[in-house]
Amino acid sequence: MKLKLGIKKSLAIFSGKKQRILSRLEGITYSLFFNPNHFFDKIQKKLWQEYEGIVVQQKFYWQQLSRSNNIKFGDKNTRYFHQRANGRRKRNKITALKNDSGECIDNVEKLKRWGVDFFKILYSMDSNYNLFPLSGCFPKLVSWDYADISKGVSQEEVKAAIFDMRS
């Protein structure tokens, strides 16, 4: 009961804030349509940022709420958690694969044999697979390039790189 009241209250807070911001944005947009104003333009940008922040908060709120059962009950060996694990196992199970000729293999024994054969061929010495398809396309490094790569990075370089990045 307490959790349900908290959910309703949180939903009301999010929807109330969003509605107020959208109302203000509607008014500002209407005003800007008839009379362009730099001040209103700044306020409009700030309100959109605030609105996006509320949407992100709401998203995180729902993510946390969806995991509240896991946090509240822990990973006990209960029927609920057992069903969730089995459902996840069923979703992640591979039941069929297509071979090189496009034929669908759904027999478990054939799948096992095909998988083993595939990796035997892949890792054999006489494999037709090219190790790196772009080999030879890049220029070779010379000795001074290796020296540049192996030298350390100074604190000034790190600071300059970080301050050059956008927020």
Backbone bond lengths (Angstrom), bond angles and torsions (degrees), N, CA, C in turn:
res aa  C-N    CA-C-N  psi(-1)  N-CA   C-N-CA  omega(-1)  CA-C   N-CA-C  phi
1 M - - - 1.455 - - 1.526 110.30 -
2 K 1.339 115.61 -45.13 1.454 119.69 -178.91 1.532 110.13 -63.92
3 L 1.349 116.11 -39.24 1.456 120.32 179.48 1.525 110.41 -65.33
4 K 1.333 117.84 -41.00 1.458 120.98 179.92 1.521 111.38 -63.79
5 L 1.333 117.55 -39.90 1.466 120.20 177.44 1.517 110.24 -64.72
6 G 1.329 116.68 -39.31 1.462 120.64 178.33 1.510 111.54 -63.45
7 I 1.338 116.73 -38.95 1.460 120.53 179.17 1.523 110.46 -65.44
8 K 1.332 116.42 -46.17 1.464 119.79 -179.39 1.529 110.85 -62.28
9 K 1.331 116.21 -41.14 1.456 120.52 -179.74 1.528 110.36 -65.06
10 S 1.339 116.68 -43.31 1.462 120.70 179.79 1.516 111.29 -64.13
11 L 1.337 115.90 -41.73 1.456 119.32 178.31 1.520 111.16 -62.45
12 A 1.318 116.17 -40.12 1.465 120.15 179.32 1.522 110.69 -65.15
13 I 1.321 116.92 -39.53 1.470 120.42 179.44 1.519 110.01 -63.60
14 F 1.352 116.25 -48.86 1.465 119.46 -179.43 1.518 111.14 -61.78
15 S 1.328 116.60 -48.68 1.465 118.48 -176.27 1.526 111.16 -67.98
16 G 1.338 118.17 -34.83 1.463 120.82 177.91 1.517 111.94 -64.60
17 K 1.341 116.58 -45.80 1.466 120.20 179.26 1.520 110.71 -63.15
18 K 1.320 115.77 -45.31 1.463 119.25 -179.46 1.523 110.76 -62.51
19 Q 1.318 117.47 -41.93 1.463 120.99 -178.62 1.533 111.51 -64.87
20 R 1.354 115.69 -41.22 1.471 118.85 178.75 1.530 111.04 -63.25
21 I 1.333 115.97 -43.56 1.466 119.41 -179.39 1.528 110.12 -64.95
22 L 1.333 117.03 -43.49 1.465 119.91 -179.94 1.528 111.58 -63.85
23 S 1.324 117.53 -36.34 1.473 120.61 177.23 1.521 110.34 -64.47
24 R 1.337 116.19 -45.36 1.463 119.50 178.98 1.521 110.65 -63.04
25 L 1.345 116.67 -42.07 1.457 120.18 179.38 1.526 111.55 -62.72
26 E 1.315 116.38 -37.95 1.466 120.21 177.88 1.528 110.85 -63.04
27 G 1.327 116.19 -43.52 1.462 120.33 178.20 1.509 112.38 -64.55
28 I 1.325 116.38 -42.33 1.469 120.57 -179.83 1.524 110.24 -66.33
29 T 1.333 116.51 -42.21 1.461 119.81 178.90 1.528 110.55 -61.19
30 Y 1.321 116.17 -41.67 1.465 121.00 177.67 1.532 110.73 -61.31
31 S 1.347 115.64 -44.32 1.470 119.83 179.87 1.525 111.28 -65.66
32 L 1.349 116.08 -41.90 1.461 119.63 -179.12 1.527 111.57 -66.70
33 F 1.319 117.09 -27.80 1.459 120.61 179.72 1.528 110.89 -64.71
34 F 1.320 115.69 -40.24 1.457 119.33 -177.68 1.520 113.09 -90.31
35 N 1.349 117.17 -29.71 1.451 119.72 -175.87 1.528 109.15 -145.12
36 P 1.343 119.33 95.01 1.468 120.99 179.23 1.526 110.96 -57.67
37 N 1.338 115.98 132.10 1.448 121.45 -175.25 1.526 108.32 -143.66
38 H 1.325 117.72 127.20 1.463 122.88 -178.89 1.531 111.13 -63.53
39 F 1.312 117.11 -37.47 1.460 122.29 -179.62 1.535 110.60 -62.93
40 F 1.329 117.06 -47.16 1.464 120.97 178.75 1.532 111.39 -65.60
41 D 1.315 115.93 -33.34 1.455 120.53 178.97 1.529 110.60 -63.09
42 K 1.350 116.74 -42.48 1.470 121.41 177.19 1.530 110.87 -63.48
43 I 1.322 115.44 -44.25 1.468 119.82 -179.31 1.527 109.77 -63.65
44 Q 1.324 116.62 -39.60 1.455 120.54 -179.78 1.541 110.77 -62.81
45 K 1.318 117.59 -43.97 1.467 121.19 178.13 1.527 110.81 -62.26
46 K 1.333 116.31 -42.64 1.458 120.80 179.90 1.527 110.92 -64.08
47 L 1.332 117.17 -41.36 1.465 120.87 179.30 1.533 111.39 -65.73
48 W 1.335 117.22 -38.46 1.466 119.11 177.64 1.518 110.66 -64.68
49 Q 1.322 117.89 -39.31 1.467 120.74 176.93 1.524 110.57 -63.40
50 E 1.327 116.33 -42.00 1.466 120.67 178.83 1.531 110.56 -63.89
51 Y 1.326 115.59 -41.32 1.461 120.53 179.09 1.534 110.72 -62.20
52 E 1.339 116.62 -45.29 1.462 120.51 178.31 1.518 111.22 -61.98
53 G 1.337 117.37 -37.39 1.464 121.20 176.49 1.520 111.96 -62.28
54 I 1.330 116.43 -41.07 1.472 120.37 179.26 1.525 110.22 -66.45
55 V 1.327 116.72 -39.21 1.463 120.05 178.79 1.531 110.32 -63.49
56 V 1.328 117.10 -41.05 1.463 120.82 178.09 1.527 110.55 -65.57
57 Q 1.331 117.26 -42.86 1.469 120.85 177.28 1.520 110.73 -60.24
58 Q 1.316 115.74 -42.17 1.465 119.79 -179.73 1.530 110.48 -64.32
59 K 1.317 116.68 -39.48 1.466 120.93 178.51 1.528 110.49 -62.02
60 F 1.341 116.91 -47.36 1.463 120.35 178.87 1.522 111.21 -64.43
61 Y 1.327 116.88 -36.07 1.459 120.77 178.41 1.521 109.97 -60.09
62 W 1.343 117.35 -46.18 1.462 120.74 -179.03 1.519 111.26 -68.41
63 Q 1.340 117.60 -35.13 1.467 119.87 176.84 1.523 110.60 -63.27
64 Q 1.326 116.14 -44.64 1.461 119.64 179.69 1.518 111.28 -66.18
65 L 1.319 116.15 -39.16 1.458 119.85 -178.78 1.525 111.02 -65.85
66 S 1.339 116.95 -36.29 1.460 119.85 179.88 1.518 111.43 -67.22
67 R 1.321 117.14 -25.89 1.463 120.41 179.35 1.533 112.42 -96.73
68 S 1.311 117.03 5.05 1.464 119.51 -175.72 1.522 112.06 -65.19
69 N 1.331 118.26 -32.20 1.459 119.46 177.18 1.522 110.88 -64.26
70 N 1.334 116.87 -40.58 1.469 119.09 177.92 1.522 110.57 -63.75
71 I 1.314 116.76 -41.16 1.462 120.56 -179.02 1.527 110.32 -70.13
72 K 1.331 116.33 -42.37 1.459 121.35 -175.93 1.521 112.23 -68.91
73 F 1.339 116.94 -45.30 1.448 120.10 -173.89 1.523 113.31 -98.07
74 G 1.319 117.21 -11.95 1.449 119.32 -177.91 1.517 110.43 73.34
75 D 1.310 116.25 -171.88 1.455 120.36 179.94 1.519 108.90 -98.71
76 K 1.319 116.58 58.66 1.453 121.57 179.16 1.519 109.42 -72.76
77 N 1.289 115.88 159.45 1.456 120.09 179.04 1.524 109.19 -86.12
78 T 1.303 116.28 61.95 1.456 121.65 -178.96 1.511 109.81 -98.68
79 R 1.296 116.05 168.13 1.453 121.84 -179.76 1.527 110.70 -60.80
80 Y 1.332 116.72 -40.29 1.461 121.62 -179.24 1.528 111.14 -59.37
81 F 1.326 117.07 -51.65 1.460 120.51 -177.81 1.526 111.00 -69.41
82 H 1.329 116.76 -32.76 1.456 120.41 177.94 1.536 109.94 -64.64
83 Q 1.318 117.37 -42.25 1.464 121.27 178.64 1.532 111.09 -66.11
84 R 1.310 116.38 -39.26 1.470 119.29 178.29 1.518 111.36 -63.89
85 A 1.342 116.48 -42.67 1.467 120.10 179.34 1.525 110.43 -65.50
86 N 1.328 117.55 -41.41 1.460 120.16 179.52 1.524 110.99 -66.33
87 G 1.313 117.53 -39.18 1.465 120.65 177.29 1.509 111.16 -62.47
88 R 1.309 117.42 -42.34 1.461 122.03 178.46 1.535 109.61 -64.48
89 R 1.321 116.78 -40.76 1.456 121.39 179.89 1.529 110.57 -63.75
90 K 1.333 117.13 -40.17 1.464 120.56 179.30 1.525 111.14 -67.05
91 R 1.341 116.98 -39.25 1.465 120.18 179.78 1.523 111.55 -66.98
92 N 1.321 117.80 -33.71 1.459 121.61 -175.69 1.525 113.43 -88.84
93 K 1.308 118.01 -2.91 1.457 121.90 -176.25 1.527 110.41 -78.33
94 I 1.332 116.38 134.40 1.458 121.86 177.30 1.521 107.04 -91.69
95 T 1.323 116.91 120.60 1.463 120.49 -177.69 1.520 112.66 -106.44
96 A 1.331 118.58 -19.38 1.456 120.95 -179.62 1.522 109.66 -156.47
97 L 1.349 114.61 151.41 1.466 121.67 176.25 1.522 108.41 -139.34
98 K 1.325 116.18 156.56 1.462 120.98 174.95 1.516 108.69 -99.22
99 N 1.334 115.55 134.27 1.460 118.91 177.56 1.526 109.68 -85.95
100 D 1.344 116.66 -172.97 1.468 121.21 -175.32 1.526 112.90 -62.64
101 S 1.331 117.28 -30.37 1.464 119.89 -178.59 1.530 112.23 -87.05
102 G 1.339 118.39 2.87 1.459 122.42 177.63 1.521 113.63 87.99
103 E 1.319 116.70 4.41 1.458 121.44 179.68 1.529 109.77 -79.83
104 C 1.324 116.38 135.60 1.464 121.32 -178.42 1.533 109.45 -85.51
105 I 1.321 116.52 124.02 1.468 121.62 179.70 1.522 107.32 -105.26
106 D 1.341 116.22 119.65 1.459 119.68 179.59 1.531 112.96 -123.68
107 N 1.314 118.14 -3.15 1.460 122.30 175.45 1.525 108.44 -78.05
108 V 1.316 116.89 130.84 1.467 121.59 -174.83 1.523 111.72 -61.02
109 E 1.323 117.75 -43.99 1.468 120.84 -178.59 1.526 110.78 -66.48
110 K 1.339 116.83 -41.39 1.469 120.18 177.82 1.527 110.90 -64.72
111 L 1.356 116.08 -38.33 1.470 120.08 177.55 1.522 111.02 -61.21
112 K 1.323 116.14 -44.37 1.468 120.09 179.46 1.527 110.64 -61.39
113 R 1.336 116.43 -48.42 1.471 120.78 -178.81 1.522 110.46 -62.46
114 W 1.350 116.59 -44.42 1.459 120.29 -179.03 1.532 111.03 -63.12
115 G 1.353 117.31 -41.17 1.461 120.66 178.69 1.511 112.38 -63.25
116 V 1.321 117.01 -44.76 1.464 120.96 179.24 1.525 109.92 -63.82
117 D 1.329 116.91 -45.63 1.469 119.96 179.56 1.531 111.36 -62.22
118 F 1.322 116.90 -40.94 1.463 120.70 179.83 1.525 111.16 -58.54
119 F 1.337 117.00 -47.56 1.456 119.20 -177.37 1.522 112.41 -75.14
120 K 1.330 118.18 -27.31 1.470 119.77 173.83 1.518 109.82 -63.49
121 I 1.339 116.00 -44.60 1.461 120.11 179.29 1.525 110.47 -66.96
122 L 1.317 116.17 -41.57 1.468 120.95 -178.12 1.521 112.02 -60.72
123 Y 1.338 117.58 -42.04 1.458 120.96 -175.29 1.523 113.35 -100.68
124 S 1.310 118.44 10.03 1.465 119.53 176.96 1.522 109.37 -80.48
125 M 1.316 116.09 161.73 1.460 121.07 -177.68 1.525 111.89 -70.19
126 D 1.321 117.67 -32.74 1.455 120.29 -177.47 1.527 111.70 -95.70
127 S 1.320 115.84 31.53 1.463 121.42 -178.99 1.522 110.14 -70.81
128 N 1.326 116.21 144.93 1.460 121.29 177.68 1.520 112.18 -86.43
129 Y 1.326 117.08 -3.13 1.457 119.84 -178.78 1.513 110.25 -74.79
130 N 1.318 116.00 133.80 1.455 121.99 178.48 1.524 108.34 -81.40
131 L 1.314 117.24 129.00 1.457 120.55 -176.70 1.525 111.90 -60.69
132 F 1.317 116.38 -48.25 1.454 120.09 179.79 1.515 107.80 -142.06
133 P 1.320 118.09 109.02 1.461 119.92 -171.98 1.519 114.93 -63.85
134 L 1.322 118.84 -19.39 1.467 121.29 -177.82 1.523 112.51 -102.84
135 S 1.343 117.71 16.83 1.460 118.74 -177.99 1.528 109.24 -64.64
136 G 1.326 114.90 138.55 1.447 121.16 -178.57 1.517 114.18 89.01
137 C 1.322 117.73 -4.63 1.468 121.03 -178.61 1.524 112.90 -88.63
138 F 1.301 116.50 -16.56 1.455 120.04 -175.58 1.520 110.35 -104.85
139 P 1.331 116.94 149.04 1.473 118.93 179.28 1.532 110.87 -68.70
140 K 1.322 114.92 149.58 1.461 121.10 178.65 1.526 109.69 -78.55
141 L 1.339 116.00 146.06 1.462 120.74 177.12 1.524 109.41 -82.93
142 V 1.311 115.79 142.93 1.458 121.08 175.75 1.519 108.39 -100.84
143 S 1.312 117.93 172.82 1.469 121.99 -171.53 1.529 113.10 -59.05
144 W 1.336 119.06 -39.60 1.477 119.10 -178.93 1.526 111.41 -71.04
145 D 1.349 117.71 -24.71 1.464 119.71 174.62 1.525 110.16 -65.98
146 Y 1.340 116.07 -40.08 1.463 119.45 177.81 1.524 110.87 -63.03
147 A 1.322 117.32 -37.02 1.461 121.35 179.05 1.528 110.47 -64.73
148 D 1.341 117.39 -40.72 1.463 120.78 178.19 1.520 111.50 -65.45
149 I 1.312 116.15 -39.37 1.462 119.94 -178.31 1.525 111.34 -68.60
150 S 1.328 116.54 -38.18 1.465 120.03 -173.72 1.532 113.81 -83.11
151 K 1.321 119.27 -11.96 1.467 118.92 -178.95 1.531 110.80 -75.26
152 G 1.296 117.05 155.16 1.457 122.65 -177.18 1.522 112.90 -73.47
153 V 1.309 114.98 167.80 1.462 121.51 178.84 1.526 107.99 -104.37
154 S 1.321 116.76 130.10 1.465 120.16 -178.70 1.524 110.73 -82.30
155 Q 1.331 115.44 161.93 1.462 120.47 178.60 1.527 110.89 -65.04
156 E 1.317 116.85 -33.26 1.462 120.01 179.01 1.529 110.87 -64.59
157 E 1.350 116.55 -40.16 1.463 119.83 178.98 1.526 111.11 -65.47
158 V 1.331 116.52 -40.21 1.465 120.57 178.28 1.521 109.81 -64.39
159 K 1.347 116.30 -45.59 1.463 120.78 -179.72 1.525 110.45 -61.50
160 A 1.326 117.04 -44.19 1.465 120.78 -179.69 1.531 110.37 -63.25
161 A 1.318 117.09 -41.37 1.465 120.38 -179.81 1.524 111.27 -65.52
162 I 1.322 116.60 -41.40 1.464 119.91 -179.06 1.519 111.18 -68.18
163 F 1.321 117.16 -42.55 1.469 119.07 -178.61 1.539 112.00 -73.58
164 D 1.325 117.47 -17.07 1.461 120.07 175.64 1.519 112.21 -79.34
165 M 1.343 117.18 -17.80 1.460 120.69 -178.77 1.535 110.08 -77.23
166 R 1.353 113.98 151.99 1.455 118.67 176.19 1.519 109.19 -78.32
167 S 1.327 116.82 165.95 1.465 120.59 -175.10 1.495 113.09 -66.40
